[in-house]
Amino acid sequence: MRFRFDSDDKTWHANPPLLDPNPKPNPDPEGLDPQQRIEFLRLLHDGLGRVSACARLGISIRSLQATLAECPSFRRAIDQIELIRAERLYSALFIAALNGDTRAALFLLARHDREIERRARRPEK
């Protein structure tokens, strides 16, 4: 129950919540259309993250998640682009480490140590 304070005698009146008599359709349909998917992949490839790409296209994260749930090929394309970006970053760090950047070298060594530990914990098949 909602209360409204709207009369001259300053008393409270119990009224049902006000509903819009002409509700608008959901402006955010479920999922992305094919053109939005292509543009989203291009933005990811150009270096934007998922949230930034959604903001640039004017779509919600929920729409992206719905599309990812219903379209495995789109999900794989995103995974491939993100893997390529990670490999580029790793290459840039590796080159920086070779050129004397000690912070890059320490980061890569720590990553290498974590990878060795992860492989040691993995059971053999």
Stockholm file with secondary structure:
# STOCKHOLM 1.0

chainA/1-125         MRFRFDSDDKTWHANPPLLDPNPKPNPDPEGLDPQQRIEFLRLLHDGLGRVSACARLGISIRSLQATLAECPSFRRAIDQIELIRAERLYSALFIAALNGDTRAALFLLARHDREIERRARRPEK
#=GR chainA/1-125 SS CEEECCSTTCCCEEECCCCCSSCCCCSSCSSCCHHHHHHHHHHHHTTCCHHHHHHHHTCCHHHHHHHHHHCHHHHHHHHHHHHHHHHHHHHHHHHHHHTTCHHHHHHHHHHHHHHHHHHHHSCCC
#=GC SS_cons         CEEECCSTTCCCEEECCCCCSSCCCCSSCSSCCHHHHHHHHHHHHTTCCHHHHHHHHTCCHHHHHHHHHHCHHHHHHHHHHHHHHHHHHHHHHHHHHHTTCHHHHHHHHHHHHHHHHHHHHSCCC
//
